[in-house]
Amino acid sequence: IDYQFRHSSGAENSQGLQFRLAKELGVAKRSCEPSDGGSPPNRRVTADAAFTYDDNVTRARDDAGKLADKSFSVKATKELEPIKLGHFSVVVSGTLGGEAFRRFSDLGHVFGEVQGELRYPAYGPKVALFARGAVDHYKSQIRRGQTYSAGVVLQRNFTQRGIGLTAQLAYNQRYGESGVFDLKDTSAQVGISYPLNKDLSTGKTDVLYLAGEYRLGDVVSTEKESLANLNIADVFVRDDAFDRNDLFSYRFNARTTAATIGYIKPLASGHLDLSWTYTQSSPTESSFPGAGSERYIDNQFKLVYVLHFGTWNRMSRFRAY
């Protein structure tokens, strides 16, 4: 199971939690646990394609400033054979992908990512420390940059039905071409998965999942110039991603909460993942009285098709982009 926290491909603060199942569903025995004490099976590659509708790619406060768009993304991940160190194992993975937007094409980007994990125990991991580095190349020049993350992940299954809990604490830092997109934050995330109908002929199981996150740190909103925005902004810049000259991107410190509900349907060679994410950010510093709403709300609806090649059995984790 692979929970993902994605920064927005648009304004780099879309608190969109995405849950992806990164193993073959319904396997009676964990393939990462060798039956004869030998090595786990050969490693894995997964690829996915996703369609997303976002009702507020600008992350604006007021309805007048909210702009909606649709995007299509693809991604492929390769995980190398783990290195066993006693009761621990070290695992390295790499990811390449891209996203294109229908209306605001300059929000499109390609990215690459490398991640390392220290897992305990070596097989059937329940705890992992991770470090990750990613590079984003946007059509929008001010959004180009690099992201670095580090944290710890805990995983536990509670019942024989396969109910699972995953939690993560992480620190994320991004360096952008513009200072507006130099972002730092700390996040706490939790997700729970609940297996539903099991197909006795294939052994595969539908999955319902819930995920939530609390994040304290920098976010970015793109709106028209106003005293309310200038009052809370640490830095701002004219935005180059939209077909208008009156929009500015503002970076400010905020408390962000996000919640996702989703459903996974297994297929012959992969699965479909349908989800809805609701996100709300509130500045840590209030603007002047009468400045209007101080809540930044976004909804994302996502459909993902995930295709598996070989055995895929990574540790459950959140991932930051």
C-alpha positions as CSV (number, residue, x, y, z in Angstrom):
1,I,0.0,0.0,0.0
2,D,1.4,3.3,-1.0
3,Y,0.0,6.5,0.4
4,Q,1.2,9.7,-1.3
5,F,1.1,13.3,-0.4
6,R,1.5,15.4,-3.6
7,H,2.3,19.0,-3.7
8,S,0.2,20.6,-6.4
9,S,1.4,20.4,-9.9
10,G,-0.1,23.9,-10.2
11,A,0.5,26.1,-7.2
12,E,2.8,23.6,-5.3
13,N,0.5,23.5,-2.4
14,S,-2.4,21.2,-3.5
15,Q,-2.7,19.2,-0.3
16,G,-3.8,16.2,-2.4
17,L,-3.5,12.9,-0.6
18,Q,-3.4,10.0,-3.0
19,F,-3.6,6.4,-1.9
20,R,-2.2,3.7,-4.3
21,L,-2.0,0.0,-3.8
22,A,1.5,-1.0,-4.8
23,K,1.2,-4.8,-4.6
24,E,-0.9,-7.5,-6.1
25,L,-4.2,-7.6,-4.3
26,G,-5.4,-10.6,-2.5
27,V,-2.2,-12.6,-2.2
28,A,-2.7,-15.1,0.6
29,K,0.9,-15.0,1.7
30,R,3.1,-11.9,1.7
31,S,5.5,-12.4,-1.1
32,C,8.2,-10.4,0.8
33,E,8.3,-13.2,3.3
34,P,10.4,-16.1,1.9
35,S,8.9,-19.5,2.6
36,D,12.3,-21.3,2.8
37,G,14.4,-18.6,4.5
38,G,15.9,-17.5,1.2
39,S,15.8,-14.2,-0.6
40,P,12.5,-12.4,-1.5
41,P,11.4,-12.7,-5.1
42,N,12.8,-10.5,-7.9
43,R,12.0,-6.8,-7.7
44,R,9.3,-4.8,-9.2
45,V,8.2,-2.2,-11.5
46,T,4.9,-0.4,-11.5
47,A,3.4,2.2,-13.9
48,D,0.2,4.3,-13.6
49,A,-1.9,6.7,-15.5
50,A,-4.2,9.2,-13.7
51,F,-6.9,11.7,-14.6
52,T,-7.6,14.5,-12.1
53,Y,-10.2,17.2,-11.8
54,D,-9.2,20.1,-9.5
55,D,-11.7,22.8,-8.7
56,N,-9.1,25.3,-7.4
57,V,-5.7,25.0,-9.1
58,T,-4.9,28.6,-8.0
59,R,-5.6,27.7,-4.3
60,A,-7.5,31.0,-4.1
61,R,-9.6,32.1,-1.1
62,D,-12.6,33.6,-2.9
63,D,-14.8,31.9,-5.5
64,A,-14.0,34.7,-8.0
65,G,-10.3,33.7,-7.9
66,K,-10.8,30.0,-8.1
67,L,-9.8,28.4,-11.5
68,A,-10.6,24.8,-12.3
69,D,-8.7,22.5,-14.6
70,K,-8.2,18.8,-15.6
71,S,-4.9,17.0,-15.8
72,F,-3.5,13.7,-17.1
73,S,-0.4,12.2,-15.6
74,V,1.8,9.1,-16.0
75,K,4.5,7.7,-13.8
76,A,6.8,4.6,-13.6
77,T,8.7,3.4,-10.5
78,K,11.5,0.8,-10.3
79,E,12.6,-0.6,-6.9
80,L,16.0,-2.2,-6.7
81,E,16.8,-5.5,-4.9
82,P,17.0,-4.8,-1.1
83,I,20.3,-5.0,0.7
84,K,20.0,-7.1,3.9
85,L,21.9,-5.9,7.0
86,G,21.0,-8.3,9.7
87,H,17.5,-7.5,10.8
88,F,17.5,-4.4,8.6
89,S,17.3,-3.9,4.9
90,V,18.1,-1.0,2.6
91,V,15.9,-0.3,-0.4
92,V,16.5,2.2,-3.2
93,S,13.8,3.2,-5.7
94,G,13.6,5.6,-8.6
95,T,10.6,7.3,-10.3
96,L,10.0,9.2,-13.5
97,G,6.8,10.9,-14.6
98,G,5.0,13.9,-15.9
99,E,1.7,15.7,-15.9
100,A,-0.2,17.8,-18.5
101,F,-3.0,20.2,-17.9
102,R,-5.8,20.9,-20.4
103,R,-6.5,24.6,-19.8
104,F,-3.4,25.9,-18.2
105,S,-0.6,24.1,-20.0
106,D,2.2,26.0,-18.2
107,L,1.3,24.0,-15.1
108,G,2.5,20.9,-16.8
109,H,5.8,19.4,-15.7
110,V,8.1,16.4,-15.8
111,F,9.8,15.0,-12.7
112,G,12.4,12.5,-11.4
113,E,12.8,11.1,-7.9
114,V,15.2,8.9,-5.9
115,Q,14.3,7.5,-2.5
116,G,16.2,5.4,0.0
117,E,14.7,3.5,2.9
118,L,16.1,1.7,6.0
119,R,13.5,-0.9,7.0
120,Y,13.0,-3.0,10.1
121,P,12.6,-5.9,10.1
122,A,14.2,-6.9,6.8
123,Y,11.1,-8.9,5.6
124,G,7.5,-7.9,6.3
125,P,8.7,-4.4,7.3
126,K,6.7,-2.5,10.0
127,V,9.0,0.6,10.5
128,A,11.1,2.5,8.0
129,L,13.3,5.7,7.9
130,F,13.3,7.3,4.5
131,A,15.1,10.1,2.6
132,R,14.0,11.4,-0.8
133,G,15.1,13.9,-3.4
134,A,13.0,15.0,-6.4
135,V,13.5,17.4,-9.3
136,D,10.6,19.2,-11.1
137,H,10.8,20.9,-14.5
138,Y,7.7,23.0,-15.1
139,K,6.8,25.0,-18.1
140,S,6.2,27.7,-15.6
141,Q,9.8,28.9,-14.9
142,I,9.1,30.2,-11.3
143,R,7.9,26.7,-10.3
144,R,11.0,24.7,-11.3
145,G,13.0,23.3,-8.4
146,Q,14.0,20.5,-6.2
147,T,12.3,18.9,-3.2
148,Y,13.9,17.0,-0.3
149,S,12.1,15.0,2.3
150,A,13.0,12.8,5.3
151,G,10.9,11.0,7.9
152,V,9.7,7.8,9.6
153,V,6.8,5.5,8.6
154,L,5.0,3.0,10.9
155,Q,2.7,0.2,9.6
156,R,0.5,-2.3,11.4
157,N,-2.2,-4.8,10.5
158,F,-4.8,-5.2,13.2
159,T,-6.9,-8.2,12.2
160,Q,-6.9,-11.2,10.0
161,R,-9.3,-9.4,7.7
162,G,-6.3,-7.3,6.6
163,I,-7.3,-3.9,8.1
164,G,-4.2,-1.8,7.9
165,L,-2.9,1.4,9.5
166,T,0.0,3.5,8.2
167,A,1.4,6.6,9.9
168,Q,4.1,9.0,8.9
169,L,6.0,12.0,10.3
170,A,8.1,13.9,7.7
171,Y,10.0,17.2,7.1
172,N,9.8,18.6,3.5
173,Q,11.9,21.4,2.0
174,R,11.7,22.7,-1.6
175,Y,14.0,25.1,-3.5
176,G,12.4,26.9,-6.4
177,E,13.5,29.2,-9.1
178,S,11.4,31.9,-7.4
179,G,11.6,32.5,-3.7
180,V,7.8,32.1,-3.6
181,F,8.3,28.4,-4.2
182,D,11.0,28.0,-1.5
183,L,8.8,25.9,0.8
184,K,9.4,24.3,4.2
185,D,6.9,22.3,6.2
186,T,6.4,19.5,8.7
187,S,3.6,16.9,8.2
188,A,1.9,14.2,10.2
189,Q,-0.1,11.7,8.1
190,V,-2.3,8.6,8.9
191,G,-4.2,6.2,6.6
192,I,-6.4,3.2,7.2
193,S,-7.4,0.5,4.6
194,Y,-10.4,-1.8,4.9
195,P,-10.7,-4.9,2.6
196,L,-14.3,-5.5,1.2
197,N,-15.5,-8.0,-1.3
198,K,-13.1,-10.8,-2.0
199,D,-13.3,-12.7,-5.3
200,L,-12.8,-16.3,-4.3
201,S,-11.8,-17.3,-7.9
202,T,-8.9,-14.9,-8.1
203,G,-8.2,-14.1,-4.4
204,K,-8.3,-10.4,-5.1
205,T,-10.0,-7.9,-2.8
206,D,-11.7,-4.5,-3.2
207,V,-10.3,-2.0,-0.7
208,L,-11.9,1.1,0.9
209,Y,-9.4,3.6,2.4
210,L,-9.3,6.8,4.4
211,A,-6.3,9.1,4.7
212,G,-5.7,12.3,6.6
213,E,-2.9,14.8,7.1
214,Y,-2.0,17.8,9.2
215,R,0.7,20.0,7.8
216,L,2.3,23.1,9.3
217,G,4.4,25.3,7.0
218,D,4.5,27.2,3.7
219,V,1.8,27.2,1.1
220,V,1.2,29.2,-2.0
221,S,-1.9,30.9,-3.3
222,T,-2.4,32.6,-6.7
223,E,-4.8,35.5,-6.8
224,K,-5.2,39.2,-7.8
225,E,-3.1,41.7,-6.0
226,S,-4.8,42.8,-2.8
227,L,-4.0,44.3,0.7
228,A,-5.4,41.1,2.3
229,N,-2.9,38.9,0.5
230,L,0.0,41.3,0.9
231,N,-0.7,41.5,4.6
232,I,0.0,37.8,5.2
233,A,2.5,37.1,2.4
234,D,6.2,36.5,3.2
235,V,7.0,37.0,-0.5
236,F,5.1,37.3,-3.8
237,V,5.7,37.3,-7.5
238,R,3.8,37.8,-10.7
239,D,2.6,34.3,-11.8
240,D,3.7,33.1,-15.3
241,A,1.5,30.0,-15.6
242,F,-1.9,31.6,-16.4
243,D,-3.1,33.5,-19.4
244,R,-3.6,36.6,-17.4
245,N,-1.3,39.5,-16.2
246,D,-3.2,40.3,-13.0
247,L,-2.4,37.2,-11.0
248,F,0.3,37.0,-8.3
249,S,1.5,34.0,-6.3
250,Y,1.9,34.6,-2.6
251,R,3.8,32.4,-0.1
252,F,2.6,32.4,3.5
253,N,2.7,30.1,6.6
254,A,-0.4,28.1,7.2
255,R,-2.0,25.2,9.0
256,T,-3.3,22.7,6.4
257,T,-5.6,19.7,6.9
258,A,-6.5,17.2,4.2
259,A,-8.8,14.2,4.0
260,T,-9.1,11.5,1.3
261,I,-11.6,8.8,0.8
262,G,-11.1,6.3,-2.0
263,Y,-12.0,2.9,-3.4
264,I,-9.7,0.4,-5.1
265,K,-11.0,-2.2,-7.6
266,P,-8.5,-4.9,-8.6
267,L,-8.2,-5.9,-12.3
268,A,-6.5,-8.7,-14.1
269,S,-3.1,-7.0,-14.3
270,G,-3.5,-4.1,-11.9
271,H,-6.2,-2.0,-10.3
272,L,-8.3,1.1,-10.5
273,D,-8.2,3.7,-7.8
274,L,-11.0,6.3,-7.4
275,S,-10.6,9.0,-4.8
276,W,-11.8,12.4,-3.5
277,T,-9.5,14.7,-1.5
278,Y,-10.7,17.8,0.5
279,T,-8.1,20.3,1.6
280,Q,-8.3,23.4,3.8
281,S,-5.5,25.8,4.6
282,S,-5.7,28.6,7.1
283,P,-2.9,31.3,7.6
284,T,-1.2,31.3,10.9
285,E,-1.3,35.1,10.9
286,S,-4.7,36.8,10.4
287,S,-5.2,39.6,7.9
288,F,-6.9,42.8,8.9
289,P,-10.7,42.8,9.9
290,G,-13.0,42.7,6.9
291,A,-10.5,41.1,4.6
292,G,-12.8,38.2,3.8
293,S,-12.5,34.5,4.2
294,E,-9.1,33.2,5.5
295,R,-9.8,29.6,4.4
296,Y,-8.3,28.2,1.2
297,I,-10.3,25.2,0.1
298,D,-9.6,22.8,-2.7
299,N,-11.3,19.6,-4.0
300,Q,-9.5,17.0,-6.2
301,F,-11.2,14.0,-7.8
302,K,-8.8,11.4,-9.2
303,L,-9.0,8.2,-11.2
304,V,-5.8,6.1,-11.4
305,Y,-5.1,3.0,-13.3
306,V,-2.1,1.1,-11.9
307,L,-0.3,-1.6,-13.8
308,H,2.1,-4.1,-12.1
309,F,5.1,-5.8,-13.7
310,G,6.4,-8.7,-11.7
311,T,6.1,-8.7,-7.9
312,W,5.5,-5.3,-6.2
313,N,5.6,-5.4,-2.4
314,R,7.0,-2.1,-1.1
315,M,6.5,-0.9,2.5
316,S,3.5,1.2,3.0
317,R,4.4,4.8,3.0
318,F,3.5,8.4,2.2
319,R,5.5,10.1,-0.5
320,A,6.1,13.7,-1.0
321,Y,6.5,15.5,-4.3
